[in-house]
Amino acid sequence: MNEIIDFFRSIFNNDYLTLYVISIIPIIELRGAIVFMTGMFSSVQEMIAGMFCCVAGSTTVIIPLILLFRPLIRRMKKSKWFSKIAKSMEATIAERAESAYSEEKEELKAEQLASGKRKRKRKPLSVDAKKFLGLFLFVAIPLPMTGAWTGSCIGSFLDFPVWKAALAVFFGNIVAGAILTVIAYFMPQQYADLFMYGFVILAVAIAVTLYFTRSRKMEKRRKEELAKYGNKDEYELAIIRKEAEENGEILIKKEYIDENGDKHIIIGRDGSRNEKLVDKDDLI
């Protein structure tokens, strides 16, 4: 670890600036920067100052990501080269956004009806408050893949005011930084490298687990949709139609006969043609 720290120090010539820059880097972020900090500082004052440099660095990306991540995904989905990657990223982040808060109102009503008791209860949290709390807790847990980058991407999918999402990620980041700084301060120096390697291994394990879990869910959903539509052609047509509607495009059908006399039907999206100019026979 000392070799890595010396490399960054040689570039920036300042420990605090080094931590600030490292904490901006995706995947490393605040969590990795604080792990590096264990090899830089030893006093309480230095570690607290270093922690706030890490928080400042990781905070830099919050608002730009919340504002730009979702539009960027939309543009990538229209690209031939990045369409599959964008769809996978969108589905993963959207699922995390849905799980960032839970609706408990209906469960509470059901419990009250089942017990037959009418108790005076506190006013339930609003949907925005649940989103704020869920996003805050997600970022505050100091684990890999739960930092400012992931939290900000989730915030962009919550249909949530930008300033509220930014504050939730910011405060969660401070809590995560404080927890890791306390751990780093009381950790013996000889275990610092072991802590860093364990953190990296945990990050890789979480990424691999998420990948295979996501793949299984997508395959299960694909089979369910395939069974719903009855055959593969209808299923694929439904997917194309949904994508066309999301992108504001028109789904058209073209037929042609090749040089061998075989008839072919092509179904595709056409965003440049106005619906009034497309023949009714061609519309899907």
Backbone bond lengths (Angstrom), bond angles and torsions (degrees), N, CA, C in turn:
res aa  C-N    CA-C-N  psi(-1)  N-CA   C-N-CA  omega(-1)  CA-C   N-CA-C  phi
1 M - - - 1.459 - - 1.528 111.53 -
2 N 1.336 116.65 -33.76 1.462 120.10 -179.51 1.523 112.24 -60.16
3 E 1.355 116.45 -35.04 1.460 120.26 179.20 1.531 111.06 -64.47
4 I 1.340 116.27 -40.43 1.472 120.63 178.98 1.519 110.52 -66.01
5 I 1.338 116.31 -43.68 1.463 120.86 179.36 1.528 110.49 -61.97
6 D 1.326 116.73 -44.68 1.472 120.70 179.56 1.526 111.55 -62.48
7 F 1.342 116.26 -34.96 1.470 119.55 178.65 1.525 110.93 -62.73
8 F 1.347 117.44 -48.32 1.467 120.20 179.85 1.525 111.38 -68.16
9 R 1.329 116.77 -36.22 1.460 119.78 178.37 1.528 111.28 -62.86
10 S 1.315 116.18 -36.92 1.468 119.91 -179.60 1.522 112.26 -67.31
11 I 1.321 116.67 -24.23 1.470 120.52 -179.86 1.524 111.02 -82.25
12 F 1.342 116.71 -45.70 1.470 120.25 -171.26 1.524 113.65 -101.64
13 N 1.347 118.03 -18.16 1.467 122.33 177.01 1.527 113.72 58.32
14 N 1.330 116.96 22.86 1.460 120.96 178.02 1.523 108.34 -155.73
15 D 1.333 116.37 125.93 1.466 119.87 -175.41 1.526 112.29 -63.84
16 Y 1.314 117.36 -41.39 1.460 120.29 -177.31 1.536 111.48 -70.21
17 L 1.316 116.30 -39.83 1.465 119.92 176.16 1.527 110.24 -65.59
18 T 1.333 116.57 -36.78 1.468 120.95 177.21 1.518 110.59 -60.00
19 L 1.335 117.03 -46.17 1.472 121.18 178.99 1.524 111.17 -63.85
20 Y 1.329 115.79 -39.82 1.469 120.19 179.75 1.528 110.82 -59.63
21 V 1.318 116.60 -47.12 1.470 121.16 -177.62 1.524 110.99 -69.14
22 I 1.339 117.05 -43.38 1.465 120.56 -179.07 1.524 110.92 -60.44
23 S 1.327 117.16 -38.43 1.464 121.05 -176.88 1.527 112.92 -70.46
24 I 1.336 117.89 -14.47 1.466 121.18 176.77 1.529 110.98 -81.19
25 I 1.321 116.85 -26.67 1.470 121.62 -173.73 1.528 110.10 -65.25
26 P 1.348 118.62 130.87 1.468 120.52 177.73 1.525 111.59 -57.91
27 I 1.322 115.23 150.95 1.470 124.98 -179.82 1.538 110.74 74.98
28 I 1.363 117.60 -50.41 1.470 119.00 177.44 1.525 109.41 -68.51
29 E 1.316 117.14 -60.22 1.460 125.25 175.87 1.533 112.69 49.89
30 L 1.325 115.48 -155.29 1.465 121.50 -178.01 1.520 111.74 -63.96
31 R 1.344 116.77 -39.74 1.458 120.49 -176.06 1.526 111.52 -62.58
32 G 1.329 116.24 -48.19 1.457 119.50 178.85 1.513 112.70 -67.61
33 A 1.343 116.60 -35.40 1.469 120.12 -179.79 1.528 110.98 -64.13
34 I 1.331 116.89 -39.00 1.467 119.60 178.84 1.524 110.92 -68.87
35 V 1.328 116.49 -33.83 1.468 119.11 174.21 1.526 109.74 -61.38
36 F 1.343 117.89 -43.17 1.463 121.34 176.31 1.530 111.18 -63.14
37 M 1.325 116.54 -32.66 1.462 121.27 -176.54 1.528 112.18 -62.58
38 T 1.344 116.74 -26.39 1.463 119.40 -179.72 1.529 111.92 -61.71
39 G 1.331 116.33 -25.30 1.460 119.64 178.86 1.511 113.66 -92.60
40 M 1.349 117.52 0.07 1.462 121.68 -177.86 1.525 112.60 -105.33
41 F 1.333 116.07 -44.86 1.465 120.45 -171.41 1.522 110.82 -120.83
42 S 1.329 114.59 160.23 1.465 120.38 177.01 1.527 112.59 -131.52
43 S 1.330 117.35 -28.23 1.463 119.71 -178.02 1.527 111.17 -83.04
44 V 1.340 115.38 158.04 1.466 121.24 -179.73 1.521 110.78 -63.08
45 Q 1.333 117.03 -44.60 1.459 121.37 -177.24 1.529 111.26 -61.06
46 E 1.338 116.04 -44.04 1.462 120.03 -179.38 1.529 111.15 -65.29
47 M 1.323 117.27 -40.00 1.460 120.34 -177.85 1.532 111.50 -70.36
48 I 1.336 116.74 -36.52 1.464 119.47 176.69 1.528 110.39 -65.84
49 A 1.343 115.77 -44.73 1.469 119.41 177.17 1.527 110.89 -62.44
50 G 1.329 116.60 -41.09 1.462 120.36 177.38 1.520 112.39 -63.28
51 M 1.353 116.41 -38.52 1.456 119.79 178.45 1.527 111.25 -61.10
52 F 1.349 116.71 -43.11 1.464 119.46 -179.80 1.529 111.60 -68.70
53 C 1.322 117.59 -29.34 1.474 120.02 173.40 1.530 109.86 -65.78
54 C 1.330 116.49 -40.39 1.465 120.63 177.08 1.524 111.12 -64.87
55 V 1.325 116.83 -42.38 1.467 120.77 178.05 1.530 110.06 -62.67
56 A 1.334 116.10 -43.25 1.471 119.81 179.51 1.518 111.36 -61.94
57 G 1.323 116.79 -42.21 1.461 119.88 -179.68 1.517 112.46 -65.11
58 S 1.326 117.03 -47.52 1.466 119.76 -178.90 1.526 111.77 -69.95
59 T 1.349 116.91 -24.57 1.467 120.19 177.61 1.522 111.39 -70.72
60 T 1.323 117.59 -24.70 1.465 122.15 -177.65 1.524 112.62 -55.33
61 V 1.333 117.22 -33.68 1.468 120.70 -173.12 1.520 113.24 -90.54
62 I 1.334 118.49 -8.63 1.470 120.78 -169.00 1.525 112.19 -61.90
63 I 1.328 117.57 -61.18 1.469 120.38 -174.96 1.535 111.95 -65.46
64 P 1.351 119.94 -44.72 1.476 117.94 176.31 1.522 113.19 -56.55
65 L 1.330 118.40 -40.17 1.465 120.57 -179.66 1.517 111.57 -67.86
66 I 1.332 117.18 -43.01 1.467 120.36 179.97 1.526 110.70 -60.99
67 L 1.330 116.31 -39.15 1.463 120.71 -177.54 1.524 113.12 -78.87
68 L 1.320 117.55 -35.21 1.470 120.74 -168.11 1.524 114.98 -106.62
69 F 1.325 118.51 -19.50 1.469 119.12 -172.67 1.526 112.16 -64.02
70 R 1.311 117.88 -47.18 1.469 119.77 -177.24 1.525 112.23 -66.99
71 P 1.356 119.64 -45.61 1.476 118.51 174.73 1.524 112.80 -59.95
72 L 1.334 116.96 -36.08 1.467 120.00 178.43 1.528 110.80 -64.11
73 I 1.315 117.17 -40.99 1.465 121.11 178.24 1.523 110.34 -62.51
74 R 1.333 116.98 -40.26 1.476 120.29 179.14 1.528 110.67 -61.62
75 R 1.321 116.76 -42.59 1.470 120.10 179.69 1.527 111.10 -68.22
76 M 1.304 117.29 -38.36 1.458 120.86 178.75 1.524 111.50 -65.65
77 K 1.333 116.75 -33.98 1.466 120.17 -179.98 1.527 111.61 -64.21
78 K 1.318 116.79 -26.64 1.464 120.66 179.20 1.526 112.20 -84.46
79 S 1.323 116.03 -9.38 1.459 120.10 -178.66 1.525 110.50 -84.65
80 K 1.315 115.15 140.99 1.463 120.29 179.17 1.526 111.08 -66.08
81 W 1.320 117.27 -35.60 1.455 121.29 -173.63 1.525 112.68 -85.01
82 F 1.329 118.01 -32.35 1.459 120.63 -172.66 1.518 113.55 -110.99
83 S 1.324 117.89 6.95 1.461 121.34 -175.04 1.529 112.39 -59.79
84 K 1.332 117.31 -49.07 1.466 120.48 -177.19 1.520 111.64 -65.04
85 I 1.333 116.29 -41.25 1.467 120.23 179.15 1.529 110.07 -63.06
86 A 1.338 116.29 -43.94 1.464 120.87 -178.58 1.522 111.30 -63.43
87 K 1.331 116.48 -42.48 1.468 119.70 179.78 1.522 111.57 -64.26
88 S 1.318 115.83 -41.07 1.462 119.79 178.73 1.526 111.27 -65.02
89 M 1.337 116.62 -43.72 1.463 120.45 178.23 1.512 111.05 -63.52
90 E 1.329 116.71 -43.10 1.456 120.71 -179.42 1.525 111.01 -62.08
91 A 1.329 116.83 -44.75 1.465 120.24 -179.04 1.523 111.02 -63.82
92 T 1.339 116.89 -41.83 1.458 120.87 -178.72 1.522 111.54 -65.53
93 I 1.340 116.41 -47.85 1.465 120.15 -179.21 1.524 110.55 -66.75
94 A 1.339 117.50 -38.24 1.461 120.49 179.50 1.521 111.08 -63.13
95 E 1.327 116.83 -39.82 1.467 119.95 177.48 1.526 111.28 -63.80
96 R 1.321 115.93 -41.40 1.468 119.06 178.30 1.527 110.85 -66.47
97 A 1.322 115.95 -35.60 1.465 119.30 178.69 1.525 110.86 -65.34
98 E 1.325 116.45 -39.20 1.461 119.90 178.47 1.522 111.91 -66.27
99 S 1.322 116.37 -34.20 1.457 119.82 -178.59 1.529 112.82 -87.00
100 A 1.327 117.67 -2.43 1.456 121.12 -179.45 1.529 111.88 -70.79
101 Y 1.297 117.07 -20.74 1.465 120.71 174.98 1.520 108.15 -144.80
102 S 1.316 118.25 159.00 1.468 122.64 -178.16 1.512 109.64 -128.16
103 E 1.322 114.64 146.52 1.454 120.66 176.99 1.525 108.17 -91.80
104 E 1.360 116.80 116.07 1.455 120.64 -176.39 1.530 112.77 -111.19
105 K 1.314 116.96 -2.04 1.453 120.23 -174.44 1.522 112.21 -64.24
106 E 1.334 117.23 -45.16 1.460 120.99 -178.56 1.525 111.05 -65.93
107 E 1.322 117.52 -39.18 1.453 120.59 178.35 1.520 110.97 -63.86
108 L 1.320 116.49 -38.45 1.447 120.75 179.60 1.521 110.87 -65.20
109 K 1.333 117.09 -41.99 1.461 120.72 177.48 1.519 111.55 -62.34
110 A 1.345 115.59 -42.77 1.461 120.33 -179.75 1.525 111.11 -62.08
111 E 1.322 116.86 -41.36 1.456 120.25 178.67 1.525 111.25 -64.84
112 Q 1.325 116.89 -39.04 1.458 120.08 179.33 1.525 111.59 -65.91
113 L 1.338 116.57 -41.17 1.461 120.31 178.52 1.523 111.42 -66.85
114 A 1.333 116.42 -38.72 1.465 120.08 -178.97 1.517 111.63 -67.87
115 S 1.296 117.76 -38.32 1.467 120.90 -178.70 1.518 112.43 -81.41
116 G 1.328 115.98 -21.48 1.457 120.42 -179.67 1.506 113.10 73.59
117 K 1.282 117.94 14.44 1.462 122.18 -178.68 1.518 109.55 -107.73
118 R 1.301 114.35 143.47 1.463 120.02 177.68 1.524 107.76 -114.33
119 K 1.297 114.23 93.89 1.450 119.60 -178.45 1.525 110.09 -98.24
120 R 1.286 113.77 149.25 1.456 119.14 176.35 1.518 108.50 -81.60
121 K 1.288 116.35 116.33 1.458 120.97 -176.36 1.514 110.81 -117.97
122 R 1.302 113.10 161.12 1.463 118.48 177.57 1.523 110.22 -66.54
123 K 1.298 115.17 153.25 1.452 119.99 178.12 1.525 109.14 -63.11
124 P 1.346 117.62 128.11 1.468 119.67 -177.76 1.526 111.42 -64.54
125 L 1.327 114.67 153.67 1.461 120.16 178.56 1.519 110.51 -65.22
126 S 1.316 116.05 145.16 1.459 120.23 175.74 1.531 109.52 -71.25
127 V 1.335 115.70 165.18 1.460 120.22 179.38 1.526 110.60 -60.91
128 D 1.338 116.84 -41.83 1.465 119.95 179.06 1.522 111.58 -62.80
129 A 1.342 116.45 -39.02 1.467 119.80 179.32 1.526 110.93 -65.48
130 K 1.331 116.63 -38.53 1.470 120.49 178.11 1.529 110.55 -66.67
131 K 1.324 116.17 -39.89 1.469 119.36 177.23 1.520 110.40 -63.34
132 F 1.330 116.21 -44.35 1.464 120.80 -179.82 1.526 110.26 -60.60
133 L 1.336 116.19 -48.91 1.466 120.57 -177.97 1.521 111.17 -64.89
134 G 1.328 116.70 -42.25 1.463 119.80 -179.97 1.519 112.29 -63.67
135 L 1.338 116.99 -43.51 1.467 121.15 179.39 1.527 110.79 -67.10
136 F 1.324 116.14 -40.12 1.471 120.89 177.82 1.523 111.10 -60.33
137 L 1.334 117.25 -48.31 1.464 121.07 -178.54 1.526 111.25 -65.98
138 F 1.338 116.87 -36.40 1.461 120.38 178.87 1.526 110.79 -59.38
139 V 1.338 116.56 -45.42 1.466 120.64 -177.82 1.530 111.10 -77.67
140 A 1.335 117.43 -31.78 1.465 121.08 -175.34 1.519 112.60 -69.33
141 I 1.340 118.02 -24.79 1.467 120.21 178.18 1.525 107.98 -72.99
142 P 1.321 118.07 116.87 1.482 120.12 -173.00 1.520 113.39 -79.63
143 L 1.318 115.57 67.75 1.456 121.65 177.38 1.528 109.60 -118.78
144 P 1.318 118.22 157.43 1.475 119.86 174.35 1.524 110.77 -60.68
145 M 1.310 117.28 150.57 1.466 124.97 177.81 1.531 112.96 71.47
146 T 1.334 117.75 13.53 1.468 119.65 177.22 1.530 110.92 -125.44
147 G 1.321 116.90 25.68 1.456 120.72 -174.97 1.520 113.71 -87.62
148 A 1.332 114.71 -162.28 1.464 120.99 -175.64 1.522 112.15 -65.08
149 W 1.327 118.23 -35.99 1.464 120.46 179.83 1.524 110.67 -63.44
150 T 1.333 116.52 -53.49 1.464 119.87 -179.49 1.520 111.02 -65.03
151 G 1.343 117.06 -43.06 1.462 120.44 179.77 1.517 112.62 -61.17
152 S 1.332 117.25 -40.24 1.465 120.73 179.32 1.528 111.33 -68.24
153 C 1.341 116.35 -39.17 1.472 119.60 176.73 1.524 110.79 -62.71
154 I 1.335 116.48 -40.55 1.464 120.34 176.61 1.526 110.15 -64.04
155 G 1.333 116.26 -42.25 1.465 120.44 179.54 1.517 113.06 -59.25
156 S 1.333 117.18 -31.23 1.466 120.27 179.31 1.525 112.08 -70.10
157 F 1.343 118.11 -18.65 1.459 122.05 -179.28 1.531 112.91 -101.63
158 L 1.315 118.27 3.08 1.460 120.35 -174.65 1.525 113.66 -89.17
159 D 1.331 118.58 -0.89 1.470 121.08 -174.69 1.529 108.96 49.31
160 F 1.294 114.01 58.59 1.448 124.45 -166.82 1.518 107.27 -132.78
161 P 1.351 120.49 140.99 1.464 119.57 175.88 1.529 111.63 -53.25
162 V 1.319 115.78 138.38 1.464 120.61 -174.77 1.524 111.22 -57.52
163 W 1.319 117.27 -42.94 1.463 119.45 -175.88 1.523 111.62 -66.58
164 K 1.338 117.89 -33.23 1.461 120.44 178.25 1.524 111.03 -70.32
165 A 1.332 115.98 -44.20 1.464 119.87 178.05 1.530 110.34 -62.43
166 A 1.344 116.47 -41.50 1.467 120.65 -179.78 1.531 111.02 -63.90
167 L 1.328 117.05 -41.47 1.468 120.31 179.41 1.528 111.33 -66.19
168 A 1.347 116.44 -40.02 1.468 119.74 179.10 1.522 110.91 -61.25
169 V 1.328 116.76 -44.36 1.466 120.73 178.85 1.530 110.38 -67.63
170 F 1.319 116.45 -40.66 1.468 121.02 -178.27 1.530 111.49 -62.44
171 F 1.331 117.23 -50.42 1.467 120.50 -179.06 1.532 111.02 -66.96
172 G 1.330 116.87 -38.17 1.457 119.51 175.85 1.517 111.63 -62.12
173 N 1.324 115.54 -37.28 1.466 121.29 178.49 1.522 111.33 -64.10
174 I 1.329 116.47 -40.96 1.466 120.57 178.59 1.525 110.86 -63.35
175 V 1.331 116.64 -44.13 1.472 120.31 179.97 1.524 110.93 -63.07
176 A 1.339 116.49 -46.05 1.469 120.28 178.58 1.526 110.75 -60.80
177 G 1.338 115.99 -42.10 1.463 119.69 178.97 1.516 112.24 -63.60
178 A 1.342 116.91 -40.57 1.465 120.55 179.99 1.529 110.94 -64.98
179 I 1.341 116.95 -42.75 1.472 120.70 179.70 1.528 110.63 -61.49
180 L 1.325 115.96 -47.91 1.471 119.64 -178.26 1.525 111.79 -67.34
181 T 1.335 117.62 -34.00 1.462 120.49 179.18 1.524 110.72 -66.35
182 V 1.322 116.97 -40.87 1.468 120.47 176.81 1.524 110.42 -61.80
183 I 1.353 116.12 -45.05 1.471 120.08 178.39 1.528 110.40 -61.39
184 A 1.340 116.05 -43.95 1.468 120.19 -178.09 1.528 111.55 -65.21
185 Y 1.342 117.39 -36.20 1.465 120.67 -177.71 1.529 111.70 -67.63
186 F 1.329 116.33 -42.09 1.466 119.83 -176.55 1.527 112.89 -87.55
187 M 1.323 117.30 -3.62 1.458 119.76 179.72 1.526 110.25 -80.66
188 P 1.331 117.51 130.75 1.480 119.57 175.81 1.528 110.96 -59.57
189 Q 1.316 116.30 142.74 1.460 121.46 -174.72 1.527 112.46 -59.23
190 Q 1.324 117.42 -31.66 1.469 119.81 -177.69 1.519 112.64 -69.70
191 Y 1.355 116.85 -15.21 1.454 119.86 179.06 1.537 112.48 -99.45
192 A 1.316 117.37 4.62 1.465 120.46 -176.42 1.528 111.37 -63.86
193 D 1.336 116.20 -44.98 1.468 119.61 178.59 1.520 111.41 -63.39
194 L 1.332 115.85 -41.09 1.464 120.18 179.03 1.526 110.56 -62.46
195 F 1.338 115.97 -38.78 1.460 120.79 178.37 1.525 110.66 -63.29
196 M 1.344 116.60 -42.91 1.463 120.53 -179.78 1.520 111.22 -65.31
197 Y 1.348 117.09 -45.32 1.455 120.19 -179.92 1.534 111.04 -64.50
198 G 1.323 116.02 -39.29 1.463 119.56 177.19 1.516 111.59 -63.37
199 F 1.325 116.14 -37.99 1.463 121.03 178.86 1.526 110.41 -64.63
200 V 1.338 116.59 -42.39 1.471 121.06 178.95 1.526 110.85 -65.14
201 I 1.333 116.34 -44.85 1.469 120.41 179.32 1.523 110.73 -61.62
202 L 1.330 116.41 -41.45 1.465 120.45 178.51 1.522 110.80 -63.25
203 A 1.346 117.24 -40.63 1.468 121.03 178.64 1.526 111.20 -61.70
204 V 1.341 116.14 -44.55 1.466 120.41 179.30 1.524 110.40 -64.35
205 A 1.338 116.73 -42.40 1.467 120.82 -179.56 1.521 111.06 -62.60
206 I 1.335 117.16 -41.83 1.467 120.87 179.01 1.525 110.36 -65.38
207 A 1.341 116.93 -43.07 1.469 120.64 179.98 1.525 111.26 -61.95
208 V 1.341 117.24 -44.34 1.466 121.02 -179.78 1.532 110.09 -65.83
209 T 1.327 116.88 -42.23 1.465 120.57 178.79 1.514 111.54 -61.64
210 L 1.329 116.40 -44.43 1.458 120.51 178.58 1.529 111.28 -62.46
211 Y 1.322 116.30 -39.75 1.467 120.25 -179.50 1.519 111.33 -62.27
212 F 1.342 116.93 -49.94 1.463 119.79 -177.44 1.528 111.44 -70.94
213 T 1.328 117.16 -35.05 1.466 119.68 176.45 1.512 110.75 -63.77
214 R 1.325 115.72 -44.10 1.467 120.92 178.35 1.530 110.86 -63.56
215 S 1.319 117.35 -40.93 1.469 120.90 179.73 1.523 111.43 -62.86
216 R 1.328 116.52 -42.80 1.469 119.97 179.01 1.523 111.26 -64.56
217 K 1.335 116.39 -40.92 1.461 119.72 179.10 1.523 111.21 -63.97
218 M 1.325 116.46 -42.78 1.466 120.20 -179.97 1.526 111.23 -64.85
219 E 1.325 116.59 -40.44 1.467 119.95 179.06 1.524 111.10 -66.67
220 K 1.334 116.73 -40.05 1.462 120.76 177.63 1.526 110.74 -64.00
221 R 1.333 116.41 -43.59 1.464 120.83 179.36 1.523 111.15 -65.43
222 R 1.336 116.14 -38.21 1.462 119.90 178.64 1.527 111.10 -63.03
223 K 1.324 116.75 -42.33 1.467 120.60 178.84 1.522 111.59 -65.66
224 E 1.328 116.85 -38.98 1.465 120.70 178.06 1.521 111.05 -64.68
225 E 1.336 116.30 -43.68 1.460 120.34 179.00 1.525 110.73 -66.70
226 L 1.319 116.65 -38.49 1.464 120.95 179.04 1.518 110.86 -63.37
227 A 1.349 116.32 -40.79 1.465 120.45 177.64 1.530 111.11 -67.90
228 K 1.338 115.51 -32.50 1.473 119.77 -179.97 1.520 111.62 -67.35
229 Y 1.331 117.41 -41.23 1.465 120.79 -176.65 1.532 112.93 -87.94
230 G 1.302 117.42 -13.20 1.458 119.48 173.42 1.507 114.66 93.84
231 N 1.327 118.57 -40.66 1.463 120.35 179.08 1.528 109.82 -146.32
232 K 1.306 114.46 165.40 1.459 120.92 -173.76 1.520 112.33 -66.22
233 D 1.345 117.21 -37.31 1.467 120.11 -178.14 1.523 111.43 -62.76
234 E 1.350 117.13 -45.51 1.463 120.86 179.71 1.525 111.22 -65.04
235 Y 1.325 115.95 -37.27 1.463 121.09 178.91 1.531 110.87 -64.11
236 E 1.331 116.73 -46.90 1.460 120.65 179.99 1.522 111.52 -66.51
237 L 1.329 116.71 -35.81 1.463 120.01 177.28 1.522 110.62 -64.99
238 A 1.333 116.79 -39.58 1.467 120.48 178.78 1.525 111.00 -63.54
239 I 1.331 117.49 -39.11 1.466 121.21 178.44 1.527 110.81 -64.97
240 I 1.337 116.02 -44.83 1.468 119.79 179.36 1.521 110.67 -62.57
241 R 1.338 116.63 -41.41 1.468 120.54 179.77 1.536 110.67 -63.53
242 K 1.330 116.86 -42.08 1.463 120.60 179.90 1.525 110.98 -63.62
243 E 1.328 116.83 -43.85 1.463 120.52 179.05 1.521 111.52 -63.84
244 A 1.331 116.43 -37.66 1.467 120.20 178.92 1.524 110.72 -65.22
245 E 1.338 116.86 -41.51 1.466 120.54 179.18 1.523 111.08 -65.06
246 E 1.333 117.21 -40.73 1.461 120.62 179.74 1.521 112.04 -63.80
247 N 1.320 116.54 -34.71 1.466 120.98 -177.55 1.528 113.13 -93.49
248 G 1.344 116.65 3.37 1.452 119.69 -179.28 1.509 113.65 68.00
249 E 1.322 117.00 30.58 1.458 121.67 -178.10 1.529 110.66 -105.92
250 I 1.330 114.62 166.03 1.459 121.64 -179.60 1.522 108.65 -104.06
251 L 1.309 116.00 133.17 1.456 120.65 178.82 1.526 108.88 -91.63
252 I 1.326 116.52 122.00 1.462 120.29 -176.34 1.528 110.84 -125.92
253 K 1.315 114.32 157.87 1.458 121.37 -179.99 1.511 109.19 -122.45
254 K 1.321 116.67 134.01 1.453 122.25 177.45 1.533 109.39 -127.02
255 E 1.326 115.31 139.56 1.459 120.36 178.30 1.531 109.02 -119.32
256 Y 1.332 115.56 142.03 1.463 118.94 175.28 1.533 109.05 -151.91
257 I 1.336 115.89 159.34 1.466 122.63 179.00 1.520 107.78 -114.39
258 D 1.331 115.92 125.82 1.459 119.63 -177.13 1.525 110.86 -79.80
259 E 1.320 116.43 -178.56 1.463 122.01 -175.95 1.529 113.02 -65.66
260 N 1.322 117.58 -18.03 1.465 121.09 177.91 1.520 112.89 -91.04
261 G 1.334 116.01 -1.39 1.447 119.69 179.35 1.520 113.89 89.27
262 D 1.346 117.05 5.72 1.465 120.33 179.18 1.526 110.15 -84.65
263 K 1.328 115.37 140.25 1.464 121.33 -178.47 1.525 109.26 -92.52
264 H 1.335 115.61 135.65 1.462 120.99 179.78 1.529 108.86 -126.63
265 I 1.333 115.16 143.56 1.464 121.72 176.07 1.528 107.91 -119.45
266 I 1.309 116.01 125.16 1.467 121.27 179.88 1.525 108.76 -114.02
267 I 1.318 115.81 128.49 1.459 121.53 176.95 1.522 107.68 -116.23
268 G 1.316 116.23 128.57 1.455 119.53 -178.26 1.510 112.16 -156.60
269 R 1.336 115.69 175.64 1.457 121.54 -179.23 1.516 109.68 -99.99
270 D 1.318 115.27 143.95 1.467 120.92 178.77 1.520 107.96 -135.93
271 G 1.312 116.28 100.84 1.453 120.18 -177.88 1.513 113.77 -85.11
272 S 1.323 118.14 -12.19 1.458 121.20 -175.35 1.526 112.78 -90.05
273 R 1.335 117.16 -14.45 1.461 119.64 -176.67 1.519 110.54 -98.85
274 N 1.301 116.01 138.36 1.454 121.16 177.03 1.524 109.52 -78.59
275 E 1.335 116.88 144.94 1.460 120.70 -176.97 1.531 111.73 -59.03
276 K 1.320 117.65 -33.18 1.472 120.34 -178.53 1.526 111.34 -69.21
277 L 1.323 117.49 -23.09 1.453 120.37 -177.08 1.533 112.98 -92.28
278 V 1.334 116.37 -6.27 1.457 120.63 -179.98 1.525 109.34 -93.16
279 D 1.326 116.46 132.42 1.461 119.84 178.92 1.515 110.51 -61.04
280 K 1.321 115.76 142.79 1.456 120.00 -178.72 1.522 111.52 -61.10
281 D 1.303 117.03 -32.02 1.468 120.14 -179.39 1.532 111.38 -68.12
282 D 1.320 115.59 -21.97 1.459 119.02 -177.47 1.520 112.98 -89.74
283 L 1.337 116.74 -16.66 1.457 120.00 -177.35 1.522 110.82 -73.85
284 I 1.319 116.36 140.24 1.466 122.17 177.41 1.523 108.40 -100.83
